[in-house]
């Protein structure tokens, strides 16, 4: 590659990065601008835990706290399930499965990430909800747990892929030495491999939780969409599902629309906090690993 091509390539990449940055700033600025009437007119009532979301009643109420709680609760359940099963799946494919079969399975797992969320939602409605209604004798199978399980299935490919890459790197670095010292495969996994994967696990949790916070269609189809505080076997609502349900029927320039923008601005803040915390935690773990 000659010098001119390198300069052109660097210029294109730099221009793309700067354009993406300014596009994100523009998007966040627009959301804040549209949400400003809600923050100025409704104020702290948006975060009143005793108020409800009733924008169309005679005495409107615009509290988004129940939606915020649901937005955090559902991904937390999903990530807890996905990380446990994702790490187990990655370990099984790398240590207890033939290489060809493992590569084939990982390819299929990566393909799952490309399936549209509405298909997952349809499967959840036709299988998962029916299971809760028929086998668990629930009046309505639509609940937070159903949404958490469905979202966990959607997050599994991210966790499995990230952990598999980390396992391969750690095996190249530590496995030969560990086996030469007489460690069994299981001892190597528990005592050496998993501690060395702390950074990868944190990355998986961060990516999965951030992905789960923004999921809309699949969660909306199984959670019940009730603007109440979430309970494990009760209905609830998340900010993305609230926006998808109400944004199309709201009058332009109304306080109701501004409140929806305010809810999404809060969602962006939550995402920034999650990714920022994950980045800081990951960096500290890396520093600790390098100092050992």
Phi and psi in degrees as a GROMACS rama.xvg file:
@    title "Ramachandran Plot"
@    xaxis  label "Phi"
@    yaxis  label "Psi"
@TYPE xy
-77.5501  173.611  UNK-2
-64.4947  -39.6901  UNK-3
-63.2484  -42.5579  UNK-4
-64.3687  -40.5502  UNK-5
-61.2062  -43.0518  UNK-6
-63.6866  -44.1103  UNK-7
-62.3282  -44.0245  UNK-8
-62.525  -46.3434  UNK-9
-62.4365  -39.0369  UNK-10
-64.4769  -43.5963  UNK-11
-63.807  -45.1466  UNK-12
-63.2893  -44.2791  UNK-13
-63.5315  -42.6609  UNK-14
-63.3119  -39.8745  UNK-15
-64.129  -42.2901  UNK-16
-65.28  -44.6825  UNK-17
-64.9173  -41.9981  UNK-18
-62.6001  -41.7188  UNK-19
-63.1642  -42.1414  UNK-20
-61.1478  -48.3359  UNK-21
-68.8853  -31.4654  UNK-22
-64.7593  -41.1973  UNK-23
-64.6812  -42.4439  UNK-24
-61.3049  -42.0568  UNK-25
-63.8987  -41.9443  UNK-26
-64.5823  -47.8253  UNK-27
-63.5948  -39.4706  UNK-28
-62.5026  -41.1567  UNK-29
-64.8143  -43.2587  UNK-30
-62.8801  -41.777  UNK-31
-65.8688  -40.4073  UNK-32
-60.4788  -43.908  UNK-33
-71.4965  -27.0605  UNK-34
-88.6561  -10.3332  UNK-35
-58.8929  -41.9864  UNK-36
-56.9677  -37.2514  UNK-37
-67.2311  -43.817  UNK-38
-64.5466  -36.0557  UNK-39
-80.7363  -36.7596  UNK-40
-91.6052  -38.6796  UNK-41
-88.9158  -40.0297  UNK-42
68.3054  -137.209  UNK-43
-69.6227  -11.8994  UNK-44
-62.6204  -24.5862  UNK-45
-57.4832  -29.1626  UNK-46
-114.887  22.9616  UNK-47
-79.9877  116.366  UNK-48
-71.4921  -17.6038  UNK-49
-92.5579  -11.2527  UNK-50
-91.2782  170.947  UNK-51
-123.394  170.981  UNK-52
-96.5597  96.9529  UNK-53
-136.153  70.8951  UNK-54
-72.6704  -17.577  UNK-55
-106.253  4.89164  UNK-56
-79.2021  171.002  UNK-57
-64.019  -30.9572  UNK-58
-117.475  83.7341  UNK-59
-59.539  143.85  UNK-60
-132.644  137.887  UNK-61
-125.167  31.7841  UNK-62
-70.5893  129.29  UNK-63
-107.168  11.54  UNK-64
-64.8549  -37.3478  UNK-65
-64.4072  -39.8607  UNK-66
-67.8965  -37.8611  UNK-67
-63.3286  -44.1616  UNK-68
-61.5672  -43.3109  UNK-69
-65.3206  -37.2907  UNK-70
-62.6016  -34.7262  UNK-71
-85.941  -38.2287  UNK-72
-65.8818  -47.3415  UNK-73
-63.8563  -50.0025  UNK-74
-62.8696  -30.9902  UNK-75
-63.0454  -43.5622  UNK-76
-63.6368  -45.675  UNK-77
-62.7089  -44.8684  UNK-78
-66.0925  -38.9431  UNK-79
-58.9298  -42.9036  UNK-80
-72.0667  -45.923  UNK-81
-65.3084  -38.5861  UNK-82
-67.5536  -43.7747  UNK-83
-61.4622  -52.7295  UNK-84
-73.4357  -31.4992  UNK-85
-66.8883  -45.0517  UNK-86
-64.6807  -42.8052  UNK-87
-61.1349  -42.3187  UNK-88
-64.3288  -43.8138  UNK-89
-62.866  -41.7997  UNK-90
-65.0409  -42.1554  UNK-91
-63.4358  -44.9365  UNK-92
-67.0165  -31.9686  UNK-93
-87.3314  -26.8164  UNK-94
-113.613  -25.1912  UNK-95
-123.16  15.9235  UNK-96
-133.797  144.135  UNK-97
-59.5949  148.913  UNK-98
-58.6947  -43.134  UNK-99
-64.9855  -43.9602  UNK-100
-65.9646  -40.2846  UNK-101
-60.8773  -46.1046  UNK-102
-63.2933  -38.4163  UNK-103
-65.345  -43.8126  UNK-104
-64.595  -41.7461  UNK-105
-63.9169  -35.3303  UNK-106
-65.0333  -43.1844  UNK-107
-65.9186  -37.7329  UNK-108
-64.0455  -40.1864  UNK-109
-64.2672  -34.1679  UNK-110
-66.3987  -30.0672  UNK-111
-60.4846  -34.1942  UNK-112
-62.3771  -21.8896  UNK-113
-91.0049  -2.77164  UNK-114
-72.0908  131.556  UNK-115
-58.3731  142.727  UNK-116
-64.7078  -26.7469  UNK-117
-64.5972  -29.4634  UNK-118
-69.2531  -42.251  UNK-119
-60.3712  -41.6394  UNK-120
-61.8563  -40.3173  UNK-121
-64.6961  -42.1079  UNK-122
-63.0969  -40.7456  UNK-123
-61.919  -40.6613  UNK-124
-66.2396  -42.1967  UNK-125
-83.8328  -22.0957  UNK-126
-118.951  -56.8557  UNK-127
-67.2657  -46.5247  UNK-128
-63.8904  -41.057  UNK-129
-62.4344  -36.9319  UNK-130
-63.002  -44.9088  UNK-131
-64.1997  -37.1953  UNK-132
-74.4486  -43.6458  UNK-133
-86.8921  -47.0988  UNK-134
-85.9219  -33.8892  UNK-135
-97.3637  1.74923  UNK-136
56.2176  41.0693  UNK-137
-90.2886  143.352  UNK-138
-60.0061  -43.8756  UNK-139
-132.818  128.632  UNK-140
-76.3982  -11.0918  UNK-141
-72.5107  115.555  UNK-142
-159.127  172.923  UNK-143
-64.2579  -40.7617  UNK-144
-62.6627  -41.0661  UNK-145
-61.2778  -42.9583  UNK-146
-64.1634  -40.1223  UNK-147
-64.4917  -42.2374  UNK-148
-65.9378  -45.4432  UNK-149
-62.6777  -42.737  UNK-150
-66.63  -34.6612  UNK-151
-61.7901  -39.6799  UNK-152
-62.9605  -38.6446  UNK-153
-70.0087  -29.2449  UNK-154
-86.337  -16.0089  UNK-155
-54.1705  -44.1649  UNK-156
-57.3932  -38.4321  UNK-157
-63.8304  -43.2972  UNK-158
-69.4822  -45.7338  UNK-159
-63.5965  -44.9368  UNK-160
-63.1172  -46.6795  UNK-161
-62.9987  -45.4694  UNK-162
-68.9552  -35.4684  UNK-163
-63.3987  -42.4473  UNK-164
-63.0652  -40.2952  UNK-165
-68.1293  -38.1436  UNK-166
-63.4156  -43.947  UNK-167
-61.0394  -42.8001  UNK-168
-66.2179  -40.7876  UNK-169
-70.0199  -35.1358  UNK-170
-64.5813  -42.5003  UNK-171
-62.5163  -31.851  UNK-172
-85.0274  -37.6829  UNK-173
-118.658  -24.6815  UNK-174
-63.6563  -46.6476  UNK-175
-60.0859  -43.162  UNK-176
-64.4859  -42.9844  UNK-177
-64.2624  -44.1162  UNK-178
-67.9273  -34.7358  UNK-179
-67.8011  -23.3033  UNK-180
-86.9052  0.561301  UNK-181
93.5642  9.87235  UNK-182
-71.6444  139.838  UNK-183
-76.6087  167.753  UNK-184
-59.9285  -42.6965  UNK-185
-67.3677  -40.8393  UNK-186
-65.0254  -40.2034  UNK-187
-60.5218  -42.4162  UNK-188
-64.6649  -47.4645  UNK-189
-74.8474  -44.4674  UNK-190
-87.8308  -28.1674  UNK-191
-117.792  -51.4826  UNK-192
-66.2336  -54.2919  UNK-193
-61.4047  -43.767  UNK-194
-61.2608  -32.7511  UNK-195
-75.5702  -11.1106  UNK-196
-98.2959  11.767  UNK-197
-56.1584  -44.1701  UNK-198
-63.37  -41.7713  UNK-199
-65.6295  -39.3909  UNK-200
-65.4992  -42.1344  UNK-201
-61.8106  -41.6163  UNK-202
-61.9723  -42.0781  UNK-203
-62.2358  -45.2378  UNK-204
-62.4438  -43.6927  UNK-205
-62.7824  -48.1423  UNK-206
-64.6527  -43.4612  UNK-207
-67.1142  -42.8865  UNK-208
-66.2785  -42.132  UNK-209
-63.3411  -39.7311  UNK-210
-65.4502  -40.0478  UNK-211
-69.1689  -33.5168  UNK-212
-60.7261  -33.5481  UNK-213
-96.3641  -1.39583  UNK-214
-66.5384  134.716  UNK-215
-118.026  -68.0885  UNK-216
-63.6789  -49.8607  UNK-217
-62.474  -44.8083  UNK-218
-64.6921  -41.9213  UNK-219
-60.143  -32.3169  UNK-220
-78.4143  -15.7079  UNK-221
-125.641  -6.7515  UNK-222
-90.3055  -15.2505  UNK-223
97.8999  -23.7655  UNK-224
53.6671  53.0655  UNK-225
-111.678  128.18  UNK-226
-77.3111  60.7904  UNK-227
-127.164  165.72  UNK-228
-68.0329  139.398  UNK-229
-73.7005  139.31  UNK-230
-126.511  152.947  UNK-231
-54.888  -44.3213  UNK-232
-107.2  22.99  UNK-233
-118.221  167.784  UNK-234
-76.3878  161.714  UNK-235
-162.798  -169.758  UNK-236
-153.363  143.811  UNK-237
-108.165  164.888  UNK-238
-61.6782  -45.5689  UNK-239
-61.0366  -41.1942  UNK-240
-69.5746  -37.5607  UNK-241
-59.6074  -44.134  UNK-242
-65.2422  -44.099  UNK-243
-64.6054  -35.2138  UNK-244
-75.3219  -35.9409  UNK-245
-109.005  -19.3113  UNK-246
-61.2493  -37.3224  UNK-247
-73.3262  -18.1355  UNK-248
-110.627  9.60485  UNK-249
-94.5389  140.183  UNK-250
-70.6409  137.849  UNK-251
-66.6686  133.984  UNK-252
84.8194  0.159375  UNK-253
-79.3703  161.979  UNK-254
-67.4813  -30.8607  UNK-255
-60.137  -46.4757  UNK-256
-63.4134  -41.866  UNK-257
-63.73  -36.0964  UNK-258
-65.8487  -36.065  UNK-259
-65.673  -41.5624  UNK-260
-62.0099  -39.9944  UNK-261
-62.0612  -40.2629  UNK-262
-61.8787  -40.2505  UNK-263
-73.3922  -29.9952  UNK-264
-65.4381  -39.1216  UNK-265
-63.8681  -38.4507  UNK-266
-61.7718  -40.3171  UNK-267
-62.9004  -41.7199  UNK-268
-61.0828  -43.0774  UNK-269
-61.2617  -43.149  UNK-270
-61.9987  -42.6635  UNK-271
-62.4793  -42.4445  UNK-272
-64.2316  -43.499  UNK-273
-63.3663  -51.2763  UNK-274
-68.1231  -36.9143  UNK-275
-64.5392  -44.631  UNK-276
-63.2227  -43.3307  UNK-277
-62.5221  -39.8768  UNK-278
-65.4742  -43.5421  UNK-279
-64.3921  -43.945  UNK-280
-64.3902  -42.4053  UNK-281
-63.2231  -40.7977  UNK-282
-65.882  -40.8257  UNK-283
-64.6181  -39.3333  UNK-284
-63.9473  -39.3229  UNK-285
-64.1314  -41.9473  UNK-286
-62.5392  -41.6236  UNK-287
-64.7778  -39.7599  UNK-288
-67.2131  -38.6176  UNK-289
-71.6772  -26.4588  UNK-290
-80.7852  -14.6974  UNK-291
